[in-house]
């Protein structure tokens, strides 16, 4: 399993993201499908380090509802996740 939350202004500013769409990964069940796929959840109190899912099977993920809907209707097949690079830089 995976826990996600919508990408909001607070997350965008905290991670210095230009993106406005996607589903932010906040939790991953150990040894579950999301863990096996290599998804990384946000860490610590500041929530930094989590993957941002921006596409799935080549289709854009606009928000958490779109991701959940896709997963529900395609649970029977293998799914490929796409995210942004995991290296973030913060402008000061």
N, CA and C atoms as a LAMMPS dump frame, in Angstrom:
ITEM: TIMESTEP
0
ITEM: NUMBER OF ATOMS
276
ITEM: BOX BOUNDS ff ff ff
-5.0000000000000000e+02 5.0000000000000000e+02
-5.0000000000000000e+02 5.0000000000000000e+02
-5.0000000000000000e+02 5.0000000000000000e+02
ITEM: ATOMS id mol type element x y z
1 1 1 N 0.813 -1.172 0
2 1 2 C 0 0 0
3 1 3 C 0.864 1.247 0
4 2 1 N 0.218 2.326 -0.336
5 2 2 C 0.883 3.629 -0.381
6 2 3 C -0.072 4.684 0.16
7 3 1 N 0.478 5.651 0.887
8 3 2 C -0.288 6.807 1.345
9 3 3 C 0.156 8 0.52
10 4 1 N -0.824 8.762 0.054
11 4 2 C -0.521 9.928 -0.773
12 4 3 C -1.31 11.122 -0.267
13 5 1 N -0.862 12.29 -0.645
14 5 2 C -1.636 13.495 -0.377
15 5 3 C -1.514 14.412 -1.579
16 6 1 N -2.493 15.291 -1.738
17 6 2 C -2.437 16.205 -2.882
18 6 3 C -1.208 17.101 -2.804
19 7 1 N -0.712 17.472 -3.949
20 7 2 C 0.374 18.44 -4.026
21 7 3 C -0.239 19.809 -3.779
22 8 1 N 0.191 20.452 -2.69
23 8 2 C -0.357 21.761 -2.363
24 8 3 C 0.759 22.803 -2.317
25 9 1 N 0.389 24.047 -2.095
26 9 2 C 1.35 25.146 -2.111
27 9 3 C 2.441 24.955 -1.059
28 10 1 N 2.078 24.459 0.12
29 10 2 C 3.049 24.241 1.188
30 10 3 C 4.117 23.233 0.758
31 11 1 N 3.702 22.124 0.163
32 11 2 C 4.65 21.113 -0.304
33 11 3 C 5.497 21.677 -1.439
34 12 1 N 4.859 22.382 -2.363
35 12 2 C 5.595 22.978 -3.486
36 12 3 C 6.698 23.914 -2.983
37 13 1 N 6.372 24.764 -2.026
38 13 2 C 7.36 25.709 -1.502
39 13 3 C 8.438 24.982 -0.708
40 14 1 N 8.042 24.004 0.106
41 14 2 C 8.982 23.259 0.941
42 14 3 C 10.011 22.512 0.094
43 15 1 N 9.564 21.968 -1.025
44 15 2 C 10.447 21.187 -1.895
45 15 3 C 10.977 21.992 -3.076
46 16 1 N 10.591 23.249 -3.156
47 16 2 C 11.045 24.133 -4.232
48 16 3 C 10.68 23.558 -5.6
49 17 1 N 9.407 23.167 -5.736
50 17 2 C 8.928 22.552 -6.974
51 17 3 C 8.22 23.567 -7.858
52 18 1 N 8.454 23.474 -9.15
53 18 2 C 7.719 24.285 -10.107
54 18 3 C 6.428 23.576 -10.53
55 19 1 N 6.348 22.274 -10.272
56 19 2 C 5.18 21.484 -10.681
57 19 3 C 3.963 21.831 -9.84
58 20 1 N 2.796 21.768 -10.466
59 20 2 C 1.559 22.058 -9.747
60 20 3 C 0.614 20.868 -9.723
61 21 1 N 1.011 19.754 -10.342
62 21 2 C 0.157 18.571 -10.395
63 21 3 C 0.936 17.349 -9.94
64 22 1 N 0.194 16.373 -9.394
65 22 2 C 0.805 15.122 -8.975
66 22 3 C 0.249 14.665 -7.642
67 23 1 N 0.727 13.506 -7.199
68 23 2 C 0.338 12.929 -5.916
69 23 3 C 1.615 12.699 -5.111
70 24 1 N 1.694 13.297 -3.928
71 24 2 C 2.893 13.241 -3.098
72 24 3 C 2.84 12.012 -2.189
73 25 1 N 3.888 11.203 -2.23
74 25 2 C 3.938 9.955 -1.454
75 25 3 C 4.362 10.273 -0.019
76 26 1 N 3.471 9.961 0.938
77 26 2 C 3.748 10.223 2.347
78 26 3 C 3.982 8.958 3.153
79 27 1 N 3.62 7.808 2.599
80 27 2 C 3.831 6.548 3.308
81 27 3 C 3.857 5.379 2.354
82 28 1 N 4.658 4.365 2.7
83 28 2 C 4.76 3.148 1.893
84 28 3 C 4.756 1.951 2.843
85 29 1 N 3.884 0.979 2.588
86 29 2 C 3.83 -0.231 3.396
87 29 3 C 5.047 -1.097 3.097
88 30 1 N 5.834 -1.433 4.14
89 30 2 C 7.005 -2.28 3.909
90 30 3 C 6.631 -3.593 3.228
91 31 1 N 7.408 -3.978 2.234
92 31 2 C 7.236 -5.214 1.473
93 31 3 C 5.942 -5.276 0.668
94 32 1 N 5.27 -4.148 0.513
95 32 2 C 4.065 -4.098 -0.312
96 32 3 C 4.41 -3.739 -1.744
97 33 1 N 3.418 -3.693 -2.608
98 33 2 C 3.659 -3.387 -4.019
99 33 3 C 4.345 -2.037 -4.251
100 34 1 N 3.965 -1.015 -3.502
101 34 2 C 4.595 0.299 -3.672
102 34 3 C 6.056 0.253 -3.24
103 35 1 N 6.342 -0.484 -2.167
104 35 2 C 7.718 -0.655 -1.707
105 35 3 C 8.52 -1.438 -2.743
106 36 1 N 7.913 -2.495 -3.267
107 36 2 C 8.573 -3.29 -4.307
108 36 3 C 8.861 -2.457 -5.555
109 37 1 N 7.99 -1.487 -5.843
110 37 2 C 8.177 -0.618 -7.007
111 37 3 C 9.237 0.447 -6.749
112 38 1 N 9.668 0.571 -5.479
113 38 2 C 10.722 1.521 -5.161
114 38 3 C 10.254 2.91 -4.77
115 39 1 N 8.95 3.067 -4.505
116 39 2 C 8.467 4.383 -4.09
117 39 3 C 9.021 4.737 -2.719
118 40 1 N 9.37 6.005 -2.538
119 40 2 C 9.96 6.483 -1.295
120 40 3 C 9.017 7.503 -0.667
121 41 1 N 8.665 7.302 0.632
122 41 2 C 7.773 8.25 1.298
123 41 3 C 8.52 9.455 1.847
124 42 1 N 7.761 10.506 2.165
125 42 2 C 8.316 11.684 2.825
126 42 3 C 8.895 11.275 4.171
127 43 1 N 9.933 11.975 4.593
128 43 2 C 10.617 11.658 5.842
129 43 3 C 10.586 12.839 6.8
130 44 1 N 10.531 12.556 8.089
131 44 2 C 10.68 13.578 9.122
132 44 3 C 9.553 14.574 9.187
133 45 1 N 9.716 15.536 10.078
134 45 2 C 8.683 16.539 10.326
135 45 3 C 8.489 17.507 9.173
136 46 1 N 9.541 17.722 8.375
137 46 2 C 9.401 18.672 7.281
138 46 3 C 8.817 18.043 6.028
139 47 1 N 8.64 16.718 6.014
140 47 2 C 8.007 16.042 4.893
141 47 3 C 8.837 15.969 3.636
142 48 1 N 10.139 16.244 3.727
143 48 2 C 10.989 16.237 2.539
144 48 3 C 11.339 14.812 2.143
145 49 1 N 11.607 14.637 0.879
146 49 2 C 12.157 13.383 0.399
147 49 3 C 11.18 12.427 -0.22
148 50 1 N 9.893 12.702 -0.134
149 50 2 C 8.922 11.794 -0.723
150 50 3 C 8.87 11.913 -2.231
151 51 1 N 8.532 10.801 -2.876
152 51 2 C 8.357 10.825 -4.329
153 51 3 C 7.096 11.589 -4.699
154 52 1 N 7.125 12.192 -5.862
155 52 2 C 5.96 12.859 -6.43
156 52 3 C 5.586 12.092 -7.686
157 53 1 N 4.415 11.473 -7.662
158 53 2 C 3.95 10.709 -8.817
159 53 3 C 3.285 11.676 -9.783
160 54 1 N 3.876 11.797 -10.974
161 54 2 C 3.366 12.738 -11.969
162 54 3 C 2.752 12.034 -13.176
163 55 1 N 3.012 10.726 -13.31
164 55 2 C 2.428 9.957 -14.409
165 55 3 C 2.372 8.487 -14.002
166 56 1 N 1.436 7.776 -14.6
167 56 2 C 1.289 6.351 -14.355
168 56 3 C 0.912 5.694 -15.676
169 57 1 N 1.689 4.713 -16.06
170 57 2 C 1.508 4.054 -17.366
171 57 3 C 1.444 5.057 -18.514
172 58 1 N 2.233 6.125 -18.403
173 58 2 C 2.298 7.117 -19.465
174 58 3 C 1.212 8.174 -19.433
175 59 1 N 0.263 8.058 -18.496
176 59 2 C -0.809 9.044 -18.379
177 59 3 C -0.511 10.016 -17.25
178 60 1 N -0.708 11.306 -17.468
179 60 2 C -0.441 12.285 -16.413
180 60 3 C -1.308 12.045 -15.182
181 61 1 N -0.744 12.283 -14.017
182 61 2 C -1.476 12.227 -12.749
183 61 3 C -1.655 13.675 -12.304
184 62 1 N -2.881 14.161 -12.431
185 62 2 C -3.149 15.555 -12.097
186 62 3 C -3.296 15.769 -10.598
187 63 1 N -3.848 14.763 -9.906
188 63 2 C -4.065 14.884 -8.47
189 63 3 C -4.264 13.501 -7.857
190 64 1 N -4.475 13.458 -6.558
191 64 2 C -4.616 12.172 -5.869
192 64 3 C -5.847 11.407 -6.34
193 65 1 N -6.93 12.112 -6.623
194 65 2 C -8.154 11.439 -7.074
195 65 3 C -7.925 10.713 -8.398
196 66 1 N -7.18 11.331 -9.309
197 66 2 C -6.89 10.699 -10.597
198 66 3 C -6.048 9.438 -10.405
199 67 1 N -5.078 9.5 -9.491
200 67 2 C -4.244 8.328 -9.222
201 67 3 C -5.059 7.204 -8.609
202 68 1 N -5.867 7.517 -7.61
203 68 2 C -6.685 6.495 -6.952
204 68 3 C -7.64 5.864 -7.948
205 69 1 N -8.291 6.671 -8.758
206 69 2 C -9.221 6.156 -9.759
207 69 3 C -8.509 5.203 -10.723
208 70 1 N -7.329 5.6 -11.194
209 70 2 C -6.583 4.757 -12.121
210 70 3 C -6.22 3.424 -11.467
211 71 1 N -5.754 3.487 -10.225
212 71 2 C -5.35 2.254 -9.532
213 71 3 C -6.531 1.318 -9.294
214 72 1 N -7.682 1.871 -8.954
215 72 2 C -8.874 1.051 -8.709
216 72 3 C -9.293 0.328 -9.985
217 73 1 N -9.315 1.036 -11.099
218 73 2 C -9.787 0.44 -12.351
219 73 3 C -8.742 -0.4 -13.067
220 74 1 N -7.493 -0.338 -12.617
221 74 2 C -6.427 -1.105 -13.26
222 74 3 C -5.667 -1.992 -12.276
223 75 1 N -6.333 -2.382 -11.193
224 75 2 C -5.687 -3.175 -10.146
225 75 3 C -5.224 -4.534 -10.647
226 76 1 N -5.802 -5.011 -11.724
227 76 2 C -5.496 -6.344 -12.247
228 76 3 C -4.223 -6.388 -13.089
229 77 1 N -3.641 -5.238 -13.414
230 77 2 C -2.475 -5.26 -14.287
231 77 3 C -1.252 -4.637 -13.615
232 78 1 N -0.092 -4.908 -14.161
233 78 2 C 1.142 -4.323 -13.654
234 78 3 C 1.189 -2.864 -14.075
235 79 1 N 1.607 -2.008 -13.158
236 79 2 C 1.551 -0.569 -13.388
237 79 3 C 2.947 0.027 -13.277
238 80 1 N 3.244 0.981 -14.148
239 80 2 C 4.523 1.691 -14.102
240 80 3 C 4.291 3.102 -13.588
241 81 1 N 5.021 3.48 -12.533
242 81 2 C 4.938 4.824 -11.974
243 81 3 C 6.057 5.681 -12.537
244 82 1 N 5.783 6.949 -12.69
245 82 2 C 6.793 7.902 -13.12
246 82 3 C 6.784 9.071 -12.155
247 83 1 N 7.961 9.522 -11.742
248 83 2 C 8.049 10.64 -10.811
249 83 3 C 9.148 11.588 -11.218
250 84 1 N 9.294 12.634 -10.421
251 84 2 C 10.355 13.595 -10.677
252 84 3 C 11.655 13.073 -10.07
253 85 1 N 12.806 13.59 -10.486
254 85 2 C 14.072 13.171 -9.878
255 85 3 C 14.034 13.394 -8.37
256 86 1 N 14.726 12.548 -7.647
257 86 2 C 14.674 12.604 -6.187
258 86 3 C 15.62 13.623 -5.582
259 87 1 N 16.36 14.337 -6.381
260 87 2 C 17.288 15.331 -5.833
261 87 3 C 16.608 16.691 -5.88
262 88 1 N 16.539 17.321 -4.748
263 88 2 C 15.905 18.634 -4.677
264 88 3 C 16.952 19.656 -4.269
265 89 1 N 16.808 20.866 -4.775
266 89 2 C 17.656 21.964 -4.316
267 89 3 C 16.742 23.088 -3.875
268 90 1 N 17.112 23.736 -2.83
269 90 2 C 16.291 24.82 -2.306
270 90 3 C 16.993 26.145 -2.576
271 91 1 N 16.277 27.077 -3.173
272 91 2 C 16.848 28.412 -3.422
273 91 3 C 16.794 29.218 -2.138
274 92 1 N 17.854 29.948 -1.882
275 92 2 C 17.884 30.792 -0.681
276 92 3 C 18.04 32.24 -1.099
